Amino acid sequence: MPWIFLIIAGCFEIGWPLGMKLSQTQPQNKFLWIVLAIVSMALSGYFLWIAQKTIPMGTAYAIWTGIGAAGAFIVGIAFFKDPASFFRIASFTLIILGIIGLKLSRYPLKKAG
C-alpha cells in the first residue's frame, strides 16, 4: 500500500507545476489555478509523508520527484507544445529507468555473518 501512496503523491506532484502554468496561460482563472497548485502541493506532501513511513526516505523522494518530473515533461509536450527533442526524450527515459531501478532494488542486501 505505501507504493500506491507514493504513486498518488507523484501524481499530485504533477499538479502543482500544471497549476502554475495554467495560471500564466489562463489569467482569467488565475486564482483557481494557483489554488490547484497549492492543493496539489499539500496532497503530494501528505501522501509522500505516508509512503515514507515504510519506504526509505531517499528512495521515496527520488521516485516522488521522478514521477513529478516525468509527468510534467509529458504534460508539457502534450498540452503546451514543449520541445520533444531526442536528448529531452532520452533524458526522460533515464528518469523512468531510474524510477524502475529504485523500485526493483527496494530490498537491501543482507550482510554475511
Wavefront OBJ file of the C-alpha trace (Angstrom):
o trace
v 0.000 0.000 0.000
v 2.825 2.514 0.643
v 3.864 2.219 -3.009
v 0.328 3.153 -4.054
v 0.537 6.208 -1.774
v 3.886 7.087 -3.340
v 2.422 6.897 -6.846
v -0.509 9.073 -5.739
v 1.970 11.548 -4.243
v 3.881 11.610 -7.532
v 0.692 12.260 -9.492
v -0.174 15.204 -7.254
v 3.405 16.375 -7.745
v 2.473 16.908 -11.410
v -0.476 19.088 -10.372
v 1.422 21.994 -8.920
v 3.593 22.913 -11.955
v 0.490 22.382 -14.086
v -1.493 24.763 -11.895
v 1.279 27.357 -12.081
v 1.484 27.082 -15.868
v -2.283 27.354 -16.260
v -2.318 30.432 -14.018
v 0.072 32.050 -16.519
v -1.708 30.940 -19.682
v -5.268 31.472 -18.469
v -5.163 34.676 -16.414
v -8.963 34.899 -16.251
v -8.879 31.879 -13.893
v -5.531 32.693 -12.292
v -6.732 32.285 -8.698
v -8.345 28.894 -9.437
v -5.134 27.525 -10.953
v -2.987 28.829 -8.094
v -5.353 27.092 -5.657
v -4.964 23.893 -7.723
v -1.190 24.222 -7.408
v -1.329 24.760 -3.631
v -3.773 21.889 -3.040
v -1.647 19.617 -5.233
v 1.475 20.547 -3.260
v -0.249 19.805 0.040
v -1.691 16.462 -1.077
v 1.574 15.472 -2.701
v 3.460 16.138 0.516
v 0.856 14.328 2.602
v 0.935 11.162 0.505
v 4.747 11.258 0.432
v 4.705 11.502 4.225
v 2.502 8.397 4.430
v 4.688 6.471 1.963
v 7.876 7.328 3.856
v 6.632 5.503 6.917
v 7.800 2.258 5.293
v 9.692 3.197 2.118
v 13.243 4.500 2.705
v 13.371 8.288 2.538
v 15.887 8.535 -0.310
v 14.025 6.008 -2.421
v 10.646 7.623 -1.786
v 11.913 11.120 -2.510
v 13.697 10.132 -5.716
v 10.671 8.256 -7.046
v 8.305 11.056 -5.988
v 10.302 13.730 -7.779
v 10.875 11.408 -10.742
v 7.162 10.818 -11.216
v 6.543 14.552 -10.938
v 9.313 15.449 -13.373
v 8.339 12.778 -15.896
v 4.663 13.652 -15.650
v 5.309 17.370 -16.047
v 7.507 16.587 -19.051
v 4.719 14.592 -20.714
v 2.066 17.222 -19.911
v 4.345 19.952 -21.260
v 4.818 18.182 -24.577
v 1.205 17.052 -24.904
v -0.547 20.293 -23.939
v 1.930 23.193 -24.022
v 3.985 22.395 -27.126
v 7.213 21.947 -25.180
v 10.024 20.685 -27.417
v 10.372 16.922 -27.803
v 13.964 16.661 -28.988
v 15.916 13.428 -28.956
v 18.019 14.453 -25.951
v 14.981 15.539 -23.926
v 13.250 12.227 -24.604
v 16.460 10.293 -23.867
v 16.789 12.145 -20.548
v 13.137 11.443 -19.754
v 13.842 7.753 -20.434
v 16.721 7.833 -17.955
v 14.391 9.249 -15.290
v 11.921 6.410 -15.906
v 14.716 3.822 -15.801
v 15.913 5.326 -12.518
v 12.433 5.069 -11.021
v 12.154 1.446 -12.127
v 15.633 0.689 -10.782
v 14.821 2.170 -7.380
v 11.576 0.218 -7.195
v 13.257 -3.060 -8.152
v 16.134 -2.565 -5.717
v 13.955 -1.913 -2.695
v 15.278 -4.942 -0.826
v 18.624 -4.184 0.839
v 21.485 -6.646 0.650
v 21.996 -8.532 3.880
v 25.424 -8.668 5.457
v 27.003 -12.082 5.659
v 27.819 -13.389 9.104
l 1 2 3 4 5 6 7 8 9 10 11 12 13 14 15 16 17 18 19 20 21 22 23 24 25 26 27 28 29 30 31 32 33 34 35 36 37 38 39 40 41 42 43 44 45 46 47 48 49 50 51 52 53 54 55 56 57 58 59 60 61 62 63 64 65 66 67 68 69 70 71 72 73 74 75 76 77 78 79 80 81 82 83 84 85 86 87 88 89 90 91 92 93 94 95 96 97 98 99 100 101 102 103 104 105 106 107 108 109 110 111 112 113
